[in-house]
């Protein structure tokens, strides 16, 4: 069982996103809690990819065409830290 933590800015930004994106984000959390980031490849809607540049230590999963979940993971402790749920603006992370 993985643990998912959110940064304070994520909690604030979740109040502003559309309800359908919030629903998919909650589904994403449950998928990751049950099997970790590797479990995301079993679900077609959540494309998971490693980021490049100054966010090379992070990963991103698609919630839809516009919104992404940016997160870091630690296999040793089995925890995920969500850095942002953003409309594909990585420079704001």
C-alpha positions in Angstrom: 0.0 0.0 0.0 1.4 3.4 -1.1 0.9 6.6 0.7 -0.1 9.8 -1.2 0.8 13.2 0.2 -0.2 16.6 -1.4 1.6 19.8 -1.1 -0.4 22.7 0.4 -0.6 24.4 -3.0 -2.3 21.3 -4.5 -5.0 21.4 -1.9 -5.7 25.1 -2.7 -5.7 24.5 -6.5 -8.1 21.5 -6.3 -10.8 24.0 -5.3 -10.5 25.7 -8.7 -10.5 22.8 -11.1 -13.6 21.4 -12.8 -15.5 18.6 -11.0 -14.8 16.0 -13.7 -11.1 16.5 -13.3 -11.4 16.3 -9.5 -13.2 13.0 -9.9 -10.4 11.6 -12.2 -7.8 12.9 -9.7 -9.4 11.0 -6.9 -9.5 7.9 -9.1 -5.8 8.4 -9.8 -5.1 8.6 -6.1 -6.9 5.3 -5.5 -5.0 3.6 -8.4 -1.6 4.8 -7.1 -2.4 3.8 -3.5 -3.2 0.3 -4.5 -0.3 -0.5 -6.8 2.0 2.5 -7.0 3.0 4.4 -10.2 3.6 1.2 -12.1 -0.1 0.3 -11.7 -1.0 3.3 -13.9 -0.1 1.5 -17.1 -3.0 -0.9 -16.6 -5.4 2.0 -17.1 -5.6 3.6 -20.6 -6.6 7.1 -19.5 -3.6 7.8 -17.3 -0.5 8.2 -19.5 2.5 8.3 -17.2 5.7 9.9 -18.3 9.0 11.1 -16.9 9.6 14.9 -17.2 12.7 16.6 -18.6 14.6 19.7 -17.8 14.4 21.3 -14.3 11.7 18.8 -13.4 13.7 15.7 -14.4 13.2 14.3 -10.9 9.4 14.4 -11.4 6.8 12.4 -13.3 3.5 13.4 -14.8 0.2 11.6 -15.4 -2.6 12.8 -17.7 -6.0 13.4 -16.2 -7.3 14.6 -19.6 -5.9 16.5 -22.6 -5.4 19.6 -20.6 -4.8 18.7 -16.9 -1.7 16.8 -15.5 -0.7 15.5 -12.1 3.0 16.3 -11.4 4.5 14.1 -8.7 7.6 12.5 -7.3 7.8 9.0 -5.9 10.0 7.0 -3.6 10.2 3.2 -3.9 12.1 2.7 -0.7 9.3 4.3 1.5 6.4 3.7 -0.9 5.2 7.2 -1.0 4.0 9.7 -3.6 4.2 13.4 -3.2 1.9 15.3 -5.5 3.5 18.6 -6.4 0.7 20.1 -8.7 -2.5 19.4 -10.5 -2.0 21.8 -13.4 -3.5 22.7 -16.8 -0.2 21.7 -18.5 1.8 24.7 -17.2 5.0 23.1 -15.9 6.7 26.5 -15.3 4.3 27.1 -12.4 5.4 24.0 -10.5 
